[in-house]
Amino acid sequence: MSLRSVFAFSLLMVLVGCSSTDQSGNRPPVGGGPPNGESDGDGGNPGVSDGGEALDAAPPVGPTVGADSGMPSTSDGGALGLSKCGAPLDTSAPTAASIVRDGPLAVTSYSTGLPASTLYKSLTVFYPSKGTGPYVVVMLSPGLTEILQYLTPWAQRFASYGYVAVFVEANNTSQDSEAMRADGLWAAIASIKGENTRAGSPLLGKLSSCIVTSGHSLGGGASISVANAHPTDVKGALGFNPYDGFQSFSSIVAPTLILTGQSDPTAPPAQHGRRQYDSMSASLTKEYVEIANGNHQSAILPATIPGQYAVSWIKLTVDGDTRYRPFLDKAATGLSDFSTTLP
């Protein structure tokens, strides 16, 4: 829906002051044109939607602060103990109301002091403001034309649930390939591992060895490509409207979640998400979630259906927290296709 400039500016101001899961129902901006070389031509502002409609302006990024005082209390009878990656399990049990929102932890971000690489342009790290870890690292690779603002809601969501989320900015946002995004993502994984030992790093001594890859569109294809090429180095993989119409992903061993849209014109499920899922081993822990009537941005917003699935997937399959298993069942409404190998 086209918006007048004054309304777009007002919405921008609201988004700046709220978390990415604004309960008002406002739809944060999305981007990522089709992987055909099209660019919005303005150096980063979103252009048009799949239907040619103007998209809202993306909000500026910066440190996001929640309203917590560290880890939740155990007064709700939540679980105690450690995850499979070494961090304390959530002491507050998830609920149907909580799983669709950001988690309880305040979030901080930084982008200085991080290693440079010829394979990516920059990194931005989001992490819980309090706590000691060791944190699982969730990598975020963007789609074509997408810059940091587009995946900030996912970075906020993951970090607020106790993960370190790393956005990998591409060298060329409008003309590179899924393979180039995968190369950049793999290089970024090596770089972020160094934060665990770098003097002055906010994450010094706080990172686990558990790496999860994720991304949207080309970045989603890159996410599962890295998991396929480096099966022993990745503990979990997520693809949001993943674009890759050719590869077989039979080498993946990490639990993998595919989230896509039924009416995605850029990465149609039959040629992309569903085909990718079906090419994975039948013995793999995997799940396919297809959003009814969803377009190419249908999986980019954690405030919608994908939010509960993505967080719950990492909590269950990477951390081993079985309290999140019910939120990985097929939703009662809103899905056009669903498959899982979860028991």
N, C-alpha and C positions, 0 to 999 in steps of 0.2 A: 504494500500500500504506500503510494507516494506521500511524503510528508512535506509540509511547508517548512521553510528554513527555521521559522520561529519555534515551531513545535519540536523539530529535531534538536535545536539548542536547549530547549527546556528538558527534553528527555535526557540529553547528555548530562545536564547538571544533576538530574536525579540519579543517574547511574554512577556518577563520580562519588556521590555521597553514600551509596548503598553497596552491599555485598553483591556478588554475582548472582545470588539466588533471591533477588527482590521478590517478596511475596505479593507484590501488587499485580504481578502478571505481565509487567512490561517486558517486551522481547528485546534482549540485548542484540547489538548488531552482529551480523555475520558477513563473511566475505568468501573469497576463494572462487574465482571464476573457473570455467571449465578448462581442463588441461589441453588447450588448443592454441596457446600463445596469447589469448586475449588478456588484456590488462585494463584495470580501471583508469590508468593513465594519470593518476594524480599523486603517485609516489607513496600510496599507502591507504588513503581513504577508500572505503568500500565504494563500489560502482553500482552495478545493477544486479538484481536477483536473476534466477534462472528464467523468470517470466518477463524480464526486461523492466521490472519496476525498480525505482530508486530505493536503495537501502539506507537505513539510518547511519549517521556518523558513528564511528567507533569511539568508545570512551578512552580518555588518556589512562595510561597505566602508572601505578605507583604502589608503594607499600599499602597493604590492606590490613586493617586491624579489626579483629573480632572482639568478643566480649567475654573472654575467659580468664581464669587465673591459673592456668596450667592444665594438668590432666583432670578429667571429671572425677567426682568423688565416687566412692563405692556404696553410697547409701541406697542406690537403686537395686542392689543385689546383683550388679554386673559381674563379669568374669574377672578373675585375677590370673596372672601368669604371663608367659612370654609367647610372642608369635614365633613362627618358624624362622623368621629373620632376626629375632633377638630383641625386638622392642616390646614394651608392655602391651598387652591386649587392651582394647578399649574397656574402661571400667563401667561405662554406661552402655547398656544393651541397645541396639538399634530398634527403632519403631517405624511403623508405616509413616508417621508424621515426620520423624527426624531424617529418614534416609533420602528424602527428596530435597533436603536443604543442605547448606554448607554445614560442616562439622563444628564442634565446639571450640576448636583451637584458633587463637589469634595467628595471623600470618604476616610475615615480613618478606621483602624481596631485595635482591641486590644483583648487580651486573658488573661491578668493578672487581679487578684482581683476578678474573677468570682467564684461562689460557686462550690465546688466539689460535686460529687454524685457517688454512686455505680452503677447507672443506665446508665451513660455515661462516656466517658473518659475525654473529655474537651469541652469547648465552645470557639468559635471565633466570635466576633461581628464586623460587618461592619456598619458604620453609616455616615450620611452626615457630612462633616467637619464643615459646617456652618448651622445656623438655630436653632430654639429653640423647634421645635415640636409643639404639642405632636405627636410623630412618631408612626405609625402603625408598629408592629413587625412581620416580616416574618421569620418563622423558616425554616431551611433547613436540611433535614435528608438524608444521603447518601445511595447509593446502596452497595451491597456486594463488598468488597475489596476497596471501594472508600475512599479516604482520602480528606483532605481539598482542595487540588488543583483542584479536579474534579468539585466541586461546587462553586469555587471562581468566575467564570464568572457570575453565577446567583447572588451570593452575591453582586458583583460589580454592576450588572444591577439594582437590587432592591434598593440598597442604593443610587445609582446615581439618582433615581427617588423620593427620599425623604423618604425611609423606613429604618428601622433598620433590618438588615438581620443577623440571628444567625445560624452559622453552628454547628451542634451537632455531635461530633466525637464519633463513636461507641466504646464500650469496646473491641469488637472482630470484626475486619473488615471482616473476611472471613468465620466465622462459626456460626454466630448468626442467628436469625430469624426475620421475619417481626414484630412479637409480641414484641420481645426484643427491636427493633428499636422504636416501638410505646411507650413502657415504658420509654425509654431514652428521647424521644421527649417530652413526657408529663412532666417528671421531669425537663427538660431543660426550659420548659415554666414557671414553678414555679420559677426557678432560675433567669431567665431574668427579671421577674416582679420585683424582688428585686433590680435590678439595678436602678429603679426609686427612691429609697429611700436610697441606700447605699452611705455613705459619701465617697467621692473620685471617685465615678463612673462618667465616661464621660457622662453618660446618666441621671444623677441625675435630676429629675423633668422634663424629656423630653419625657417620654413614655406615650402613650395613653393606654387604656385598650383593644384595638383592636388587636387580635392575628390572624395571618394567618399561616396555616401549609402548607409546601411543601416538596417535596423530590423526589429522583430518585430511581426507581426499588424497592428494599425492603423499602427504605425511602419514596417512593411514596405511597406504600401500608400503611406504618406507618402514613403518613400524613392524608389520608382519614379515617384510623382506629381511630385516635385520634378525628377527627371531628365527627365520628360516635358515639364514646363512651362518648364524652363530648360536646354535641351539643350546649349547651348554652355558652360555653367558647371559641368557635372558630368562628370568623367572616367570614372566607373564607378558602378554601382548594384547593390545586393544586397537581396533581399527574403527574410526568414525567415518562413515561413508568412504571406505578405502578404495582408492583408484589403482587397480592393477588387473588388467584383463588377460594376462598371458601366463604368468608364472604358476607353477605347481608349488604348493606349500607343504609338501609331504614330509619335509625334514624338521618341521617345527615340533618341539617337545614341550615347550612352555604352554601352560593353559592360555587359550586364546579366545577373545570375545570380539565378535563382529557386530557392529551396529550400523544399520543402513536404512534407506528409505525406499518404499515401494515404487514411488514415482520419480526417482532420482534420474534426471535426463543425462547427467554427466557421467555417473558411474552406475548404470542400471544393474540391479541385483543379479540378474541372470548372467551377465558378463563379468561382474566384479564381485560384490560381497558374497552372494550365494555360491558362485563358482569357486571363490577362494576357500570358503568354508568346506565345500564338498571335496576340494583337492587335499585337504588335511586328513591325516590318518584317522580312521574310525575309532582307534583306541585312544586318541588324544582327548584330554579334557578341553572341551570347546563348547561355545554357545553362539547361536545366530539369532539376532533380534532385528526384525524388519518392521519399521514404523509405517502404519497405514497411511497412504497418500503422501508420505514424506518425500521432500525434495533433496537436493544435494547438501543442504544445510541442516537436515533433520536431526543429525547426531552431534551437532557442534555445540549445543546448549545444554549444560547440566541441569538447568532448571526445568527441563522437559523430561520425557520418558527415559532418555539415556542416563540421567543422573544416578538413579538408584542402581542400575545395572553395573555401571563402570566401577563405582566405589565398592559395591558388594562383591564384584568379581575379584578385585585385588584382596579385599579382606578375607574372602573365603579361600581362594586358590593359592595366594602368595603367603598371607599371614597364617592361614589355617584356622580362622575364626568362624566356626560353624553357625554362629548366631545370625550370620548374614545370608545363609542358604535360602531362606524363604523368599528373599527379595530377588532371587534369580529365577523364579518360576515365571511362566508365561503370564503377562499382565492380562487382567480380565477384559480390558478394552484397549484399543489404540494400536494393535499389532496386526499386520497382514500375514506374517510368516514367523515361525519360531522353531528352533531346533536346539537340542542340548544333549550332551553325553553325561551331564552331571547325574549322579545317582539320586 
